[in-house]
Amino acid sequence: MSFPEKEQVTVQGPCNRMSGTNTLPYPWFSFTLISSTKMACPDLRQENIVIDALNNATLVEILNDVMILSNTENLNMVFRAVD
């Protein structure tokens, strides 16, 4: 996952690259998918699980190189920044 510009979100899954937006102010999060490639691969099911989780995330917390996307229904996705 990367944030190339303000309000833009890109996700590189095992099969596809997706672009979307988050227009809510921190700490709120709302991923809106705008475009996606349409490649099939053996990991497509897992990719769809990640996209569903992104769509259900409502909060973002950032501390140093860690970002947590979560919601009130026990969703917790932890991302660590890489160079």
PDB file of N, CA, C and O in Angstrom:
ATOM      1  N   MET A   1       0.846  -1.156   0.000  1.00  0.00           N
ATOM      2  CA  MET A   1       0.000   0.000   0.000  1.00  0.00           C
ATOM      3  C   MET A   1       0.898   1.227   0.000  1.00  0.00           C
ATOM      4  O   MET A   1       1.909   1.279   0.700  1.00  0.00           O
ATOM      5  N   SER A   2       0.509   2.207  -0.796  1.00  0.00           N
ATOM      6  CA  SER A   2       1.244   3.466  -0.824  1.00  0.00           C
ATOM      7  C   SER A   2       0.257   4.621  -0.994  1.00  0.00           C
ATOM      8  O   SER A   2      -0.911   4.437  -1.338  1.00  0.00           O
ATOM      9  N   PHE A   3       0.777   5.800  -0.740  1.00  0.00           N
ATOM     10  CA  PHE A   3      -0.024   7.020  -0.790  1.00  0.00           C
ATOM     11  C   PHE A   3       0.725   8.025  -1.660  1.00  0.00           C
ATOM     12  O   PHE A   3       1.413   8.901  -1.137  1.00  0.00           O
ATOM     13  N   PRO A   4       0.597   7.907  -2.993  1.00  0.00           N
ATOM     14  CA  PRO A   4       1.398   8.730  -3.893  1.00  0.00           C
ATOM     15  C   PRO A   4       1.078  10.219  -3.855  1.00  0.00           C
ATOM     16  O   PRO A   4       1.954  11.046  -4.109  1.00  0.00           O
ATOM     17  N   GLU A   5      -0.148  10.564  -3.545  1.00  0.00           N
ATOM     18  CA  GLU A   5      -0.566  11.963  -3.442  1.00  0.00           C
ATOM     19  C   GLU A   5      -1.643  12.068  -2.377  1.00  0.00           C
ATOM     20  O   GLU A   5      -2.209  11.063  -1.947  1.00  0.00           O
ATOM     21  N   LYS A   6      -1.919  13.287  -1.957  1.00  0.00           N
ATOM     22  CA  LYS A   6      -2.962  13.507  -0.962  1.00  0.00           C
ATOM     23  C   LYS A   6      -4.268  12.862  -1.418  1.00  0.00           C
ATOM     24  O   LYS A   6      -4.710  13.046  -2.552  1.00  0.00           O
ATOM     25  N   GLU A   7      -4.869  12.105  -0.511  1.00  0.00           N
ATOM     26  CA  GLU A   7      -6.153  11.431  -0.716  1.00  0.00           C
ATOM     27  C   GLU A   7      -6.068  10.238  -1.659  1.00  0.00           C
ATOM     28  O   GLU A   7      -7.093   9.594  -1.887  1.00  0.00           O
ATOM     29  N   GLN A   8      -4.916   9.907  -2.215  1.00  0.00           N
ATOM     30  CA  GLN A   8      -4.770   8.756  -3.103  1.00  0.00           C
ATOM     31  C   GLN A   8      -4.184   7.569  -2.355  1.00  0.00           C
ATOM     32  O   GLN A   8      -3.294   7.713  -1.518  1.00  0.00           O
ATOM     33  N   VAL A   9      -4.708   6.390  -2.680  1.00  0.00           N
ATOM     34  CA  VAL A   9      -4.234   5.142  -2.098  1.00  0.00           C
ATOM     35  C   VAL A   9      -4.011   4.158  -3.236  1.00  0.00           C
ATOM     36  O   VAL A   9      -4.882   3.991  -4.089  1.00  0.00           O
ATOM     37  N   THR A  10      -2.854   3.506  -3.258  1.00  0.00           N
ATOM     38  CA  THR A  10      -2.623   2.441  -4.220  1.00  0.00           C
ATOM     39  C   THR A  10      -2.254   1.178  -3.453  1.00  0.00           C
ATOM     40  O   THR A  10      -1.574   1.227  -2.428  1.00  0.00           O
ATOM     41  N   VAL A  11      -2.715   0.060  -3.968  1.00  0.00           N
ATOM     42  CA  VAL A  11      -2.475  -1.236  -3.341  1.00  0.00           C
ATOM     43  C   VAL A  11      -1.980  -2.186  -4.425  1.00  0.00           C
ATOM     44  O   VAL A  11      -2.609  -2.328  -5.474  1.00  0.00           O
ATOM     45  N   GLN A  12      -0.846  -2.834  -4.162  1.00  0.00           N
ATOM     46  CA  GLN A  12      -0.349  -3.867  -5.063  1.00  0.00           C
ATOM     47  C   GLN A  12      -0.639  -5.208  -4.419  1.00  0.00           C
ATOM     48  O   GLN A  12       0.022  -5.607  -3.460  1.00  0.00           O
ATOM     49  N   GLY A  13      -1.633  -5.900  -4.954  1.00  0.00           N
ATOM     50  CA  GLY A  13      -1.957  -7.234  -4.461  1.00  0.00           C
ATOM     51  C   GLY A  13      -1.140  -8.273  -5.191  1.00  0.00           C
ATOM     52  O   GLY A  13      -0.318  -7.927  -6.040  1.00  0.00           O
ATOM     53  N   PRO A  14      -1.348  -9.535  -4.881  1.00  0.00           N
ATOM     54  CA  PRO A  14      -0.611 -10.588  -5.569  1.00  0.00           C
ATOM     55  C   PRO A  14      -0.988 -10.713  -7.048  1.00  0.00           C
ATOM     56  O   PRO A  14      -0.212 -11.233  -7.850  1.00  0.00           O
ATOM     57  N   CYS A  15      -2.177 -10.235  -7.402  1.00  0.00           N
ATOM     58  CA  CYS A  15      -2.639 -10.345  -8.789  1.00  0.00           C
ATOM     59  C   CYS A  15      -2.791  -8.989  -9.468  1.00  0.00           C
ATOM     60  O   CYS A  15      -2.478  -8.852 -10.651  1.00  0.00           O
ATOM     61  N   ASN A  16      -3.258  -8.009  -8.752  1.00  0.00           N
ATOM     62  CA  ASN A  16      -3.672  -6.744  -9.367  1.00  0.00           C
ATOM     63  C   ASN A  16      -3.165  -5.523  -8.611  1.00  0.00           C
ATOM     64  O   ASN A  16      -2.824  -5.586  -7.429  1.00  0.00           O
ATOM     65  N   ARG A  17      -3.128  -4.425  -9.329  1.00  0.00           N
ATOM     66  CA  ARG A  17      -2.825  -3.125  -8.742  1.00  0.00           C
ATOM     67  C   ARG A  17      -4.127  -2.348  -8.709  1.00  0.00           C
ATOM     68  O   ARG A  17      -4.830  -2.242  -9.715  1.00  0.00           O
ATOM     69  N   MET A  18      -4.443  -1.802  -7.530  1.00  0.00           N
ATOM     70  CA  MET A  18      -5.683  -1.074  -7.345  1.00  0.00           C
ATOM     71  C   MET A  18      -5.396   0.354  -6.933  1.00  0.00           C
ATOM     72  O   MET A  18      -4.435   0.619  -6.211  1.00  0.00           O
ATOM     73  N   SER A  19      -6.221   1.265  -7.388  1.00  0.00           N
ATOM     74  CA  SER A  19      -6.118   2.675  -7.013  1.00  0.00           C
ATOM     75  C   SER A  19      -7.439   3.113  -6.416  1.00  0.00           C
ATOM     76  O   SER A  19      -8.511   2.718  -6.874  1.00  0.00           O
ATOM     77  N   GLY A  20      -7.340   3.936  -5.386  1.00  0.00           N
ATOM     78  CA  GLY A  20      -8.540   4.430  -4.751  1.00  0.00           C
ATOM     79  C   GLY A  20      -8.271   5.730  -4.034  1.00  0.00           C
ATOM     80  O   GLY A  20      -7.216   6.344  -4.198  1.00  0.00           O
ATOM     81  N   THR A  21      -9.232   6.140  -3.241  1.00  0.00           N
ATOM     82  CA  THR A  21      -9.100   7.377  -2.492  1.00  0.00           C
ATOM     83  C   THR A  21      -9.485   7.169  -1.034  1.00  0.00           C
ATOM     84  O   THR A  21     -10.210   6.237  -0.686  1.00  0.00           O
ATOM     85  N   ASN A  22      -8.985   8.052  -0.205  1.00  0.00           N
ATOM     86  CA  ASN A  22      -9.434   8.233   1.166  1.00  0.00           C
ATOM     87  C   ASN A  22      -9.552   9.737   1.356  1.00  0.00           C
ATOM     88  O   ASN A  22      -8.541  10.429   1.480  1.00  0.00           O
ATOM     89  N   THR A  23     -10.765  10.244   1.378  1.00  0.00           N
ATOM     90  CA  THR A  23     -10.964  11.691   1.465  1.00  0.00           C
ATOM     91  C   THR A  23     -11.316  12.160   2.871  1.00  0.00           C
ATOM     92  O   THR A  23     -11.557  13.348   3.088  1.00  0.00           O
ATOM     93  N   LEU A  24     -11.349  11.235   3.828  1.00  0.00           N
ATOM     94  CA  LEU A  24     -11.677  11.606   5.199  1.00  0.00           C
ATOM     95  C   LEU A  24     -10.442  12.103   5.937  1.00  0.00           C
ATOM     96  O   LEU A  24      -9.332  11.656   5.646  1.00  0.00           O
ATOM     97  N   PRO A  25     -10.612  13.019   6.886  1.00  0.00           N
ATOM     98  CA  PRO A  25      -9.471  13.505   7.665  1.00  0.00           C
ATOM     99  C   PRO A  25      -9.018  12.460   8.692  1.00  0.00           C
ATOM    100  O   PRO A  25      -9.814  11.661   9.186  1.00  0.00           O
ATOM    101  N   TYR A  26      -7.733  12.490   8.991  1.00  0.00           N
ATOM    102  CA  TYR A  26      -7.154  11.614  10.000  1.00  0.00           C
ATOM    103  C   TYR A  26      -7.859  11.847  11.329  1.00  0.00           C
ATOM    104  O   TYR A  26      -8.020  13.007  11.710  1.00  0.00           O
ATOM    105  N   PRO A  27      -8.285  10.833  12.051  1.00  0.00           N
ATOM    106  CA  PRO A  27      -7.925   9.420  11.968  1.00  0.00           C
ATOM    107  C   PRO A  27      -8.950   8.556  11.243  1.00  0.00           C
ATOM    108  O   PRO A  27      -8.906   7.332  11.367  1.00  0.00           O
ATOM    109  N   TRP A  28      -9.856   9.145  10.500  1.00  0.00           N
ATOM    110  CA  TRP A  28     -10.893   8.373   9.820  1.00  0.00           C
ATOM    111  C   TRP A  28     -10.366   7.832   8.496  1.00  0.00           C
ATOM    112  O   TRP A  28      -9.456   8.406   7.898  1.00  0.00           O
ATOM    113  N   PHE A  29     -10.944   6.730   8.049  1.00  0.00           N
ATOM    114  CA  PHE A  29     -10.488   6.084   6.824  1.00  0.00           C
ATOM    115  C   PHE A  29     -11.685   5.527   6.087  1.00  0.00           C
ATOM    116  O   PHE A  29     -12.556   4.894   6.684  1.00  0.00           O
ATOM    117  N   SER A  30     -11.726   5.762   4.789  1.00  0.00           N
ATOM    118  CA  SER A  30     -12.764   5.203   3.926  1.00  0.00           C
ATOM    119  C   SER A  30     -12.161   4.978   2.546  1.00  0.00           C
ATOM    120  O   SER A  30     -11.976   5.928   1.785  1.00  0.00           O
ATOM    121  N   PHE A  31     -11.853   3.724   2.220  1.00  0.00           N
ATOM    122  CA  PHE A  31     -11.239   3.389   0.936  1.00  0.00           C
ATOM    123  C   PHE A  31     -12.320   3.281  -0.120  1.00  0.00           C
ATOM    124  O   PHE A  31     -13.264   2.502   0.014  1.00  0.00           O
ATOM    125  N   THR A  32     -12.170   4.076  -1.178  1.00  0.00           N
ATOM    126  CA  THR A  32     -13.079   4.011  -2.324  1.00  0.00           C
ATOM    127  C   THR A  32     -12.280   3.579  -3.532  1.00  0.00           C
ATOM    128  O   THR A  32     -11.420   4.317  -4.014  1.00  0.00           O
ATOM    129  N   LEU A  33     -12.560   2.380  -4.024  1.00  0.00           N
ATOM    130  CA  LEU A  33     -11.850   1.839  -5.180  1.00  0.00           C
ATOM    131  C   LEU A  33     -12.242   2.608  -6.428  1.00  0.00           C
ATOM    132  O   LEU A  33     -13.428   2.790  -6.703  1.00  0.00           O
ATOM    133  N   ILE A  34     -11.247   3.061  -7.187  1.00  0.00           N
ATOM    134  CA  ILE A  34     -11.495   3.798  -8.420  1.00  0.00           C
ATOM    135  C   ILE A  34     -11.168   2.938  -9.634  1.00  0.00           C
ATOM    136  O   ILE A  34     -11.923   2.903 -10.607  1.00  0.00           O
ATOM    137  N   SER A  35     -10.025   2.238  -9.565  1.00  0.00           N
ATOM    138  CA  SER A  35      -9.656   1.401 -10.702  1.00  0.00           C
ATOM    139  C   SER A  35      -8.841   0.212 -10.237  1.00  0.00           C
ATOM    140  O   SER A  35      -8.231   0.230  -9.168  1.00  0.00           O
ATOM    141  N   SER A  36      -8.845  -0.818 -11.061  1.00  0.00           N
ATOM    142  CA  SER A  36      -8.092  -2.029 -10.754  1.00  0.00           C
ATOM    143  C   SER A  36      -7.782  -2.746 -12.051  1.00  0.00           C
ATOM    144  O   SER A  36      -8.587  -2.756 -12.982  1.00  0.00           O
ATOM    145  N   THR A  37      -6.601  -3.346 -12.099  1.00  0.00           N
ATOM    146  CA  THR A  37      -6.332  -4.245 -13.216  1.00  0.00           C
ATOM    147  C   THR A  37      -7.204  -5.482 -13.000  1.00  0.00           C
ATOM    148  O   THR A  37      -7.746  -5.668 -11.911  1.00  0.00           O
ATOM    149  N   LYS A  38      -7.342  -6.300 -13.988  1.00  0.00           N
ATOM    150  CA  LYS A  38      -8.254  -7.448 -13.916  1.00  0.00           C
ATOM    151  C   LYS A  38      -7.534  -8.768 -14.207  1.00  0.00           C
ATOM    152  O   LYS A  38      -8.013  -9.588 -14.990  1.00  0.00           O
ATOM    153  N   MET A  39      -6.387  -8.959 -13.574  1.00  0.00           N
ATOM    154  CA  MET A  39      -5.609 -10.170 -13.779  1.00  0.00           C
ATOM    155  C   MET A  39      -6.089 -11.260 -12.824  1.00  0.00           C
ATOM    156  O   MET A  39      -6.448 -10.981 -11.680  1.00  0.00           O
ATOM    157  N   ALA A  40      -6.091 -12.488 -13.298  1.00  0.00           N
ATOM    158  CA  ALA A  40      -6.407 -13.631 -12.443  1.00  0.00           C
ATOM    159  C   ALA A  40      -5.104 -14.317 -12.061  1.00  0.00           C
ATOM    160  O   ALA A  40      -4.150 -14.342 -12.839  1.00  0.00           O
ATOM    161  N   CYS A  41      -5.074 -14.866 -10.866  1.00  0.00           N
ATOM    162  CA  CYS A  41      -3.926 -15.624 -10.414  1.00  0.00           C
ATOM    163  C   CYS A  41      -4.386 -16.534  -9.279  1.00  0.00           C
ATOM    164  O   CYS A  41      -5.504 -16.379  -8.788  1.00  0.00           O
ATOM    165  N   PRO A  42      -3.551 -17.477  -8.851  1.00  0.00           N
ATOM    166  CA  PRO A  42      -3.960 -18.390  -7.774  1.00  0.00           C
ATOM    167  C   PRO A  42      -4.294 -17.693  -6.450  1.00  0.00           C
ATOM    168  O   PRO A  42      -5.024 -18.257  -5.635  1.00  0.00           O
ATOM    169  N   ASP A  43      -3.777 -16.483  -6.216  1.00  0.00           N
ATOM    170  CA  ASP A  43      -4.009 -15.780  -4.957  1.00  0.00           C
ATOM    171  C   ASP A  43      -5.147 -14.764  -5.023  1.00  0.00           C
ATOM    172  O   ASP A  43      -5.257 -13.907  -4.145  1.00  0.00           O
ATOM    173  N   LEU A  44      -5.985 -14.845  -6.039  1.00  0.00           N
ATOM    174  CA  LEU A  44      -7.061 -13.872  -6.214  1.00  0.00           C
ATOM    175  C   LEU A  44      -8.033 -13.876  -5.030  1.00  0.00           C
ATOM    176  O   LEU A  44      -8.527 -12.818  -4.641  1.00  0.00           O
ATOM    177  N   ARG A  45      -8.312 -15.037  -4.458  1.00  0.00           N
ATOM    178  CA  ARG A  45      -9.205 -15.117  -3.304  1.00  0.00           C
ATOM    179  C   ARG A  45      -8.654 -14.315  -2.130  1.00  0.00           C
ATOM    180  O   ARG A  45      -9.394 -13.570  -1.487  1.00  0.00           O
ATOM    181  N   GLN A  46      -7.358 -14.463  -1.845  1.00  0.00           N
ATOM    182  CA  GLN A  46      -6.735 -13.708  -0.758  1.00  0.00           C
ATOM    183  C   GLN A  46      -6.741 -12.208  -1.043  1.00  0.00           C
ATOM    184  O   GLN A  46      -6.941 -11.393  -0.142  1.00  0.00           O
ATOM    185  N   GLU A  47      -6.517 -11.858  -2.310  1.00  0.00           N
ATOM    186  CA  GLU A  47      -6.545 -10.448  -2.690  1.00  0.00           C
ATOM    187  C   GLU A  47      -7.925  -9.846  -2.428  1.00  0.00           C
ATOM    188  O   GLU A  47      -8.031  -8.722  -1.938  1.00  0.00           O
ATOM    189  N   ASN A  48      -8.972 -10.588  -2.753  1.00  0.00           N
ATOM    190  CA  ASN A  48     -10.331 -10.100  -2.515  1.00  0.00           C
ATOM    191  C   ASN A  48     -10.614  -9.929  -1.023  1.00  0.00           C
ATOM    192  O   ASN A  48     -11.352  -9.022  -0.637  1.00  0.00           O
ATOM    193  N   ILE A  49     -10.039 -10.785  -0.184  1.00  0.00           N
ATOM    194  CA  ILE A  49     -10.196 -10.652   1.265  1.00  0.00           C
ATOM    195  C   ILE A  49      -9.569  -9.345   1.740  1.00  0.00           C
ATOM    196  O   ILE A  49     -10.143  -8.646   2.575  1.00  0.00           O
ATOM    197  N   VAL A  50      -8.393  -9.014   1.209  1.00  0.00           N
ATOM    198  CA  VAL A  50      -7.717  -7.766   1.581  1.00  0.00           C
ATOM    199  C   VAL A  50      -8.540  -6.553   1.127  1.00  0.00           C
ATOM    200  O   VAL A  50      -8.701  -5.599   1.888  1.00  0.00           O
ATOM    201  N   ILE A  51      -9.054  -6.583  -0.084  1.00  0.00           N
ATOM    202  CA  ILE A  51      -9.863  -5.469  -0.585  1.00  0.00           C
ATOM    203  C   ILE A  51     -11.126  -5.306   0.260  1.00  0.00           C
ATOM    204  O   ILE A  51     -11.511  -4.183   0.585  1.00  0.00           O
ATOM    205  N   ASP A  52     -11.771  -6.414   0.618  1.00  0.00           N
ATOM    206  CA  ASP A  52     -12.950  -6.324   1.483  1.00  0.00           C
ATOM    207  C   ASP A  52     -12.592  -5.696   2.828  1.00  0.00           C
ATOM    208  O   ASP A  52     -13.343  -4.878   3.357  1.00  0.00           O
ATOM    209  N   ALA A  53     -11.431  -6.086   3.381  1.00  0.00           N
ATOM    210  CA  ALA A  53     -10.993  -5.513   4.658  1.00  0.00           C
ATOM    211  C   ALA A  53     -10.739  -4.015   4.519  1.00  0.00           C
ATOM    212  O   ALA A  53     -11.132  -3.239   5.390  1.00  0.00           O
ATOM    213  N   LEU A  54     -10.086  -3.601   3.435  1.00  0.00           N
ATOM    214  CA  LEU A  54      -9.866  -2.172   3.207  1.00  0.00           C
ATOM    215  C   LEU A  54     -11.187  -1.419   3.124  1.00  0.00           C
ATOM    216  O   LEU A  54     -11.315  -0.315   3.654  1.00  0.00           O
ATOM    217  N   ASN A  55     -12.158  -2.016   2.463  1.00  0.00           N
ATOM    218  CA  ASN A  55     -13.469  -1.380   2.340  1.00  0.00           C
ATOM    219  C   ASN A  55     -14.180  -1.275   3.679  1.00  0.00           C
ATOM    220  O   ASN A  55     -15.032  -0.404   3.851  1.00  0.00           O
ATOM    221  N   ASN A  56     -13.849  -2.146   4.636  1.00  0.00           N
ATOM    222  CA  ASN A  56     -14.497  -2.142   5.944  1.00  0.00           C
ATOM    223  C   ASN A  56     -13.737  -1.348   7.004  1.00  0.00           C
ATOM    224  O   ASN A  56     -14.265  -1.107   8.089  1.00  0.00           O
ATOM    225  N   ALA A  57     -12.511  -0.941   6.704  1.00  0.00           N
ATOM    226  CA  ALA A  57     -11.726  -0.162   7.662  1.00  0.00           C
ATOM    227  C   ALA A  57     -12.317   1.245   7.795  1.00  0.00           C
ATOM    228  O   ALA A  57     -12.733   1.853   6.809  1.00  0.00           O
ATOM    229  N   THR A  58     -12.346   1.746   9.029  1.00  0.00           N
ATOM    230  CA  THR A  58     -12.903   3.075   9.268  1.00  0.00           C
ATOM    231  C   THR A  58     -11.957   4.000  10.032  1.00  0.00           C
ATOM    232  O   THR A  58     -12.181   5.209  10.093  1.00  0.00           O
ATOM    233  N   LEU A  59     -10.898   3.431  10.616  1.00  0.00           N
ATOM    234  CA  LEU A  59      -9.943   4.222  11.387  1.00  0.00           C
ATOM    235  C   LEU A  59      -8.522   3.915  10.941  1.00  0.00           C
ATOM    236  O   LEU A  59      -8.210   2.787  10.559  1.00  0.00           O
ATOM    237  N   VAL A  60      -7.664   4.929  10.991  1.00  0.00           N
ATOM    238  CA  VAL A  60      -6.242   4.735  10.701  1.00  0.00           C
ATOM    239  C   VAL A  60      -5.446   5.328  11.854  1.00  0.00           C
ATOM    240  O   VAL A  60      -5.758   6.409  12.352  1.00  0.00           O
ATOM    241  N   GLU A  61      -4.420   4.606  12.265  1.00  0.00           N
ATOM    242  CA  GLU A  61      -3.517   5.084  13.308  1.00  0.00           C
ATOM    243  C   GLU A  61      -2.096   4.929  12.793  1.00  0.00           C
ATOM    244  O   GLU A  61      -1.727   3.863  12.299  1.00  0.00           O
ATOM    245  N   ILE A  62      -1.303   5.977  12.903  1.00  0.00           N
ATOM    246  CA  ILE A  62       0.077   5.944  12.429  1.00  0.00           C
ATOM    247  C   ILE A  62       0.997   6.294  13.577  1.00  0.00           C
ATOM    248  O   ILE A  62       0.825   7.319  14.238  1.00  0.00           O
ATOM    249  N   LEU A  63       1.981   5.432  13.811  1.00  0.00           N
ATOM    250  CA  LEU A  63       2.984   5.665  14.841  1.00  0.00           C
ATOM    251  C   LEU A  63       4.331   5.227  14.290  1.00  0.00           C
ATOM    252  O   LEU A  63       4.575   4.040  14.077  1.00  0.00           O
ATOM    253  N   ASN A  64       5.199   6.204  14.064  1.00  0.00           N
ATOM    254  CA  ASN A  64       6.518   5.945  13.460  1.00  0.00           C
ATOM    255  C   ASN A  64       6.338   5.242  12.126  1.00  0.00           C
ATOM    256  O   ASN A  64       5.732   5.809  11.217  1.00  0.00           O
ATOM    257  N   ASP A  65       6.851   4.016  11.982  1.00  0.00           N
ATOM    258  CA  ASP A  65       6.769   3.320  10.697  1.00  0.00           C
ATOM    259  C   ASP A  65       5.651   2.276  10.642  1.00  0.00           C
ATOM    260  O   ASP A  65       5.672   1.391   9.786  1.00  0.00           O
ATOM    261  N   VAL A  66       4.674   2.374  11.551  1.00  0.00           N
ATOM    262  CA  VAL A  66       3.561   1.419  11.597  1.00  0.00           C
ATOM    263  C   VAL A  66       2.244   2.148  11.354  1.00  0.00           C
ATOM    264  O   VAL A  66       1.986   3.210  11.920  1.00  0.00           O
ATOM    265  N   MET A  67       1.420   1.551  10.499  1.00  0.00           N
ATOM    266  CA  MET A  67       0.077   2.053  10.244  1.00  0.00           C
ATOM    267  C   MET A  67      -0.905   0.925  10.538  1.00  0.00           C
ATOM    268  O   MET A  67      -0.724  -0.202  10.076  1.00  0.00           O
ATOM    269  N   ILE A  68      -1.939   1.234  11.304  1.00  0.00           N
ATOM    270  CA  ILE A  68      -2.971   0.251  11.618  1.00  0.00           C
ATOM    271  C   ILE A  68      -4.291   0.752  11.066  1.00  0.00           C
ATOM    272  O   ILE A  68      -4.724   1.861  11.379  1.00  0.00           O
ATOM    273  N   LEU A  69      -4.925  -0.065  10.248  1.00  0.00           N
ATOM    274  CA  LEU A  69      -6.278   0.205   9.776  1.00  0.00           C
ATOM    275  C   LEU A  69      -7.202  -0.695  10.581  1.00  0.00           C
ATOM    276  O   LEU A  69      -6.936  -1.887  10.736  1.00  0.00           O
ATOM    277  N   SER A  70      -8.290  -0.122  11.093  1.00  0.00           N
ATOM    278  CA  SER A  70      -9.172  -0.912  11.944  1.00  0.00           C
ATOM    279  C   SER A  70     -10.611  -0.428  11.815  1.00  0.00           C
ATOM    280  O   SER A  70     -10.912   0.530  11.104  1.00  0.00           O
ATOM    281  N   ASN A  71     -11.488  -1.130  12.531  1.00  0.00           N
ATOM    282  CA  ASN A  71     -12.877  -0.704  12.689  1.00  0.00           C
ATOM    283  C   ASN A  71     -13.379  -1.191  14.039  1.00  0.00           C
ATOM    284  O   ASN A  71     -12.618  -1.799  14.792  1.00  0.00           O
ATOM    285  N   THR A  72     -14.621  -0.942  14.358  1.00  0.00           N
ATOM    286  CA  THR A  72     -15.174  -1.338  15.653  1.00  0.00           C
ATOM    287  C   THR A  72     -15.625  -2.798  15.671  1.00  0.00           C
ATOM    288  O   THR A  72     -16.097  -3.277  16.702  1.00  0.00           O
ATOM    289  N   GLU A  73     -15.492  -3.508  14.563  1.00  0.00           N
ATOM    290  CA  GLU A  73     -15.892  -4.920  14.488  1.00  0.00           C
ATOM    291  C   GLU A  73     -14.674  -5.849  14.521  1.00  0.00           C
ATOM    292  O   GLU A  73     -14.705  -6.928  13.929  1.00  0.00           O
ATOM    293  N   ASN A  74     -13.615  -5.443  15.202  1.00  0.00           N
ATOM    294  CA  ASN A  74     -12.411  -6.266  15.409  1.00  0.00           C
ATOM    295  C   ASN A  74     -11.522  -6.437  14.180  1.00  0.00           C
ATOM    296  O   ASN A  74     -10.709  -7.362  14.146  1.00  0.00           O
ATOM    297  N   LEU A  75     -11.649  -5.593  13.190  1.00  0.00           N
ATOM    298  CA  LEU A  75     -10.725  -5.607  12.068  1.00  0.00           C
ATOM    299  C   LEU A  75      -9.462  -4.857  12.484  1.00  0.00           C
ATOM    300  O   LEU A  75      -9.543  -3.733  12.981  1.00  0.00           O
ATOM    301  N   ASN A  76      -8.317  -5.459  12.286  1.00  0.00           N
ATOM    302  CA  ASN A  76      -7.014  -4.819  12.543  1.00  0.00           C
ATOM    303  C   ASN A  76      -6.053  -5.252  11.461  1.00  0.00           C
ATOM    304  O   ASN A  76      -5.688  -6.424  11.375  1.00  0.00           O
ATOM    305  N   MET A  77      -5.646  -4.316  10.642  1.00  0.00           N
ATOM    306  CA  MET A  77      -4.648  -4.581   9.599  1.00  0.00           C
ATOM    307  C   MET A  77      -3.412  -3.754   9.950  1.00  0.00           C
ATOM    308  O   MET A  77      -3.498  -2.533  10.081  1.00  0.00           O
ATOM    309  N   VAL A  78      -2.275  -4.410  10.101  1.00  0.00           N
ATOM    310  CA  VAL A  78      -1.039  -3.737  10.506  1.00  0.00           C
ATOM    311  C   VAL A  78      -0.081  -3.699   9.328  1.00  0.00           C
ATOM    312  O   VAL A  78       0.218  -4.728   8.721  1.00  0.00           O
ATOM    313  N   PHE A  79       0.393  -2.510   9.014  1.00  0.00           N
ATOM    314  CA  PHE A  79       1.341  -2.306   7.910  1.00  0.00           C
ATOM    315  C   PHE A  79       2.602  -1.665   8.479  1.00  0.00           C
ATOM    316  O   PHE A  79       2.529  -0.772   9.323  1.00  0.00           O
ATOM    317  N   ARG A  80       3.742  -2.122   8.015  1.00  0.00           N
ATOM    318  CA  ARG A  80       5.017  -1.546   8.433  1.00  0.00           C
ATOM    319  C   ARG A  80       5.677  -0.929   7.193  1.00  0.00           C
ATOM    320  O   ARG A  80       5.762  -1.572   6.147  1.00  0.00           O
ATOM    321  N   ALA A  81       6.139   0.308   7.315  1.00  0.00           N
ATOM    322  CA  ALA A  81       6.764   1.007   6.207  1.00  0.00           C
ATOM    323  C   ALA A  81       8.085   0.337   5.829  1.00  0.00           C
ATOM    324  O   ALA A  81       8.831  -0.137   6.687  1.00  0.00           O
ATOM    325  N   VAL A  82       8.348   0.310   4.542  1.00  0.00           N
ATOM    326  CA  VAL A  82       9.614  -0.199   4.026  1.00  0.00           C
ATOM    327  C   VAL A  82      10.224   0.861   3.125  1.00  0.00           C
ATOM    328  O   VAL A  82       9.518   1.695   2.559  1.00  0.00           O
ATOM    329  N   ASP A  83      11.550   0.815   3.000  1.00  0.00           N
ATOM    330  CA  ASP A  83      12.241   1.760   2.125  1.00  0.00           C
ATOM    331  C   ASP A  83      12.178   1.327   0.682  1.00  0.00           C
ATOM    332  O   ASP A  83      12.711   2.011  -0.192  1.00  0.00           O
TER     333      ASP A  83
END
